[in-house]
Amino acid sequence: REDSIEIFGTQGRVAFSVYNYTPIKLYTSDGQHNIEVPNPKHVQLPLIKAVVEDLQGFGKCDSTSISATPTNWVMDRILGKI
């Protein structure tokens, strides 16, 4: 199964993965350019920390099930689940 999103514009297109750390591919009239982005060390840590602190009463997490619903819907559409 391929994990790729492509965005088309007037001067080219860009293709990238959501779940795999593969190079971002930029296509223009100059050709294809690969952009290497390093894998973040702890990409989930800030959100997990905010949730735990909210549950412990030390902070407020801005992410809620209500705020996550539109993003979850888009991801399910991309993956063909709905």
PASEBA-1860 file (N, C-alpha, C; in nm, 3 decimals):
! residues 82
1> REDSIEIF> 0.085/-0.118/0.000/0.000/0.000/0.000/0.088/0.123/0.000 ~ 0.057/0.216/-0.086/0.138/0.337/-0.099/0.082/0.450/-0.014 ~ 0.171/0.522/0.049/0.135/0.636/0.133/0.191/0.761/0.067 ~ 0.110/0.827/-0.015/0.159/0.944/-0.086/0.046/1.044/-0.108 ~ 0.077/1.170/-0.085/-0.016/1.278/-0.113/0.049/1.366/-0.218 ~ -0.027/1.404/-0.319/0.025/1.494/-0.422/-0.062/1.619/-0.427 ~ 0.005/1.732/-0.431/-0.064/1.860/-0.444/-0.020/1.922/-0.576 ~ -0.117/1.955/-0.659/-0.090/2.010/-0.791/-0.112/2.160/-0.790
9> GTQGRVAF> -0.019/2.233/-0.849/-0.030/2.378/-0.858/-0.006/2.425/-1.000 ~ -0.007/2.554/-1.019/0.010/2.610/-1.153/0.154/2.601/-1.202 ~ 0.250/2.587/-1.111/0.391/2.583/-1.151/0.457/2.449/-1.122 ~ 0.377/2.349/-1.086/0.433/2.218/-1.060/0.349/2.141/-0.961 ~ 0.412/2.044/-0.898/0.343/1.964/-0.797/0.442/1.919/-0.692 ~ 0.389/1.881/-0.577/0.472/1.831/-0.468/0.409/1.700/-0.421 ~ 0.492/1.601/-0.392/0.445/1.471/-0.344/0.520/1.438/-0.215 ~ 0.445/1.388/-0.117/0.508/1.354/0.010/0.430/1.244/0.080
17> SVYNYTPI> 0.495/1.181/0.175/0.434/1.075/0.255/0.390/1.132/0.389 ~ 0.286/1.074/0.445/0.240/1.115/0.577/0.306/1.029/0.684 ~ 0.315/0.898/0.659/0.361/0.806/0.762/0.504/0.757/0.743 ~ 0.558/0.768/0.624/0.694/0.723/0.598/0.785/0.843/0.578 ~ 0.906/0.832/0.626/1.000/0.943/0.611/1.081/0.925/0.484 ~ 1.013/0.948/0.372/1.078/0.945/0.241/1.098/1.089/0.196 ~ 1.188/1.112/0.102/1.211/1.250/0.058/1.084/1.313/-0.001 ~ 1.067/1.442/0.022/0.960/1.518/-0.040/1.002/1.540/-0.185
25> KLYTSDGQ> 0.912/1.517/-0.279/0.945/1.532/-0.421/0.876/1.656/-0.475 ~ 0.956/1.747/-0.528/0.905/1.870/-0.587/0.928/1.863/-0.737 ~ 0.820/1.874/-0.814/0.827/1.868/-0.960/0.795/2.006/-1.016 ~ 0.889/2.063/-1.091/0.869/2.192/-1.156/0.917/2.181/-1.300 ~ 0.914/2.291/-1.372/0.965/2.290/-1.509/1.116/2.265/-1.512 ~ 1.183/2.284/-1.398/1.327/2.256/-1.388/1.356/2.108/-1.365 ~ 1.253/2.027/-1.342/1.272/1.885/-1.316/1.228/1.848/-1.175 ~ 1.274/1.730/-1.132/1.238/1.680/-1.000/1.348/1.713/-0.899
33> HNIEVPNP> 1.307/1.762/-0.784/1.400/1.791/-0.675/1.353/1.714/-0.552 ~ 1.444/1.643/-0.487/1.412/1.572/-0.364/1.456/1.655/-0.245 ~ 1.369/1.666/-0.147/1.398/1.742/-0.026/1.401/1.644/0.090 ~ 1.517/1.627/0.151/1.533/1.535/0.264/1.497/1.608/0.393 ~ 1.405/1.551/0.469/1.367/1.606/0.599/1.397/1.499/0.703 ~ 1.479/1.531/0.803/1.513/1.428/0.902/1.392/1.386/0.985 ~ 1.394/1.260/1.026/1.289/1.206/1.111/1.298/1.273/1.248 ~ 1.189/1.338/1.295/1.195/1.403/1.426/1.218/1.301/1.537
41> KHVQLPLI> 1.291/1.342/1.640/1.328/1.250/1.747/1.205/1.200/1.823 ~ 1.124/1.291/1.871/1.005/1.253/1.950/0.887/1.338/1.903 ~ 0.833/1.305/1.789/0.729/1.388/1.729/0.601/1.392/1.813 ~ 0.570/1.285/1.886/0.446/1.282/1.963/0.461/1.340/2.104 ~ 0.584/1.360/2.150/0.607/1.399/2.289/0.533/1.525/2.332 ~ 0.534/1.635/2.257/0.463/1.755/2.303/0.313/1.732/2.325 ~ 0.248/1.656/2.237/0.105/1.630/2.254/0.081/1.539/2.374 ~ 0.160/1.433/2.387/0.144/1.342/2.500/0.163/1.417/2.631
49> KAVVEDLQ> 0.264/1.502/2.637/0.292/1.582/2.758/0.173/1.673/2.790 ~ 0.117/1.738/2.689/0.003/1.827/2.711/-0.119/1.750/2.762 ~ -0.144/1.632/2.706/-0.258/1.551/2.750/-0.240/1.506/2.894 ~ -0.121/1.456/2.927/-0.095/1.410/3.063/-0.108/1.524/3.163 ~ -0.051/1.640/3.130/-0.060/1.755/3.221/-0.204/1.801/3.238 ~ -0.284/1.795/3.131/-0.426/1.831/3.141/-0.498/1.733/3.234 ~ -0.473/1.604/3.216/-0.537/1.503/3.301/-0.497/1.518/3.447 ~ -0.374/1.563/3.470/-0.326/1.582/3.607/-0.368/1.716/3.667
57> GFGKCDST> -0.430/1.801/3.585/-0.476/1.931/3.633/-0.369/2.038/3.635 ~ -0.257/2.015/3.566/-0.147/2.113/3.563/-0.149/2.203/3.440 ~ -0.230/2.171/3.343/-0.231/2.249/3.220/-0.359/2.224/3.143 ~ -0.366/2.282/3.023/-0.483/2.263/2.937/-0.436/2.220/2.799 ~ -0.485/2.107/2.754/-0.451/2.057/2.622/-0.549/2.116/2.520 ~ -0.497/2.179/2.417/-0.582/2.240/2.314/-0.644/2.137/2.221 ~ -0.584/2.018/2.212/-0.638/1.913/2.125/-0.746/1.836/2.199 ~ -0.862/1.830/2.138/-0.975/1.756/2.195/-1.030/1.662/2.090
65> SISATPTN> -1.120/1.576/2.130/-1.182/1.487/2.031/-1.260/1.569/1.928 ~ -1.313/1.682/1.970/-1.388/1.767/1.877/-1.294/1.833/1.776 ~ -1.180/1.885/1.823/-1.086/1.950/1.731/-1.016/1.849/1.640 ~ -1.007/1.723/1.682/-0.939/1.621/1.602/-1.029/1.559/1.495 ~ -1.159/1.572/1.509/-1.252/1.506/1.418/-1.231/1.543/1.271 ~ -1.217/1.671/1.234/-1.197/1.702/1.091/-1.068/1.640/1.034 ~ -0.961/1.641/1.111/-0.835/1.582/1.064/-0.850/1.432/1.048 ~ -0.914/1.367/1.143/-0.936/1.223/1.135/-1.019/1.188/1.012
73> WVMDRILG> -1.120/1.269/0.980/-1.203/1.246/0.863/-1.119/1.254/0.736 ~ -1.034/1.357/0.726/-0.948/1.373/0.607/-0.854/1.254/0.593 ~ -0.792/1.211/0.703/-0.700/1.097/0.696/-0.773/0.970/0.654 ~ -0.893/0.948/0.706/-0.971/0.831/0.667/-1.007/0.836/0.519 ~ -1.038/0.954/0.467/-1.069/0.969/0.324/-0.945/0.937/0.239 ~ -0.830/0.990/0.281/-0.707/0.965/0.206/-0.674/0.817/0.202 ~ -0.695/0.749/0.314/-0.663/0.606/0.323/-0.773/0.516/0.268 ~ -0.883/0.577/0.221/-0.991/0.500/0.161/-1.078/0.425/0.260
81> KI> -1.077/0.468/0.385/-1.158/0.401/0.487/-1.303/0.447/0.484 ~ -1.329/0.565/0.427/-1.466/0.615/0.413/-1.483/0.675/0.275
END
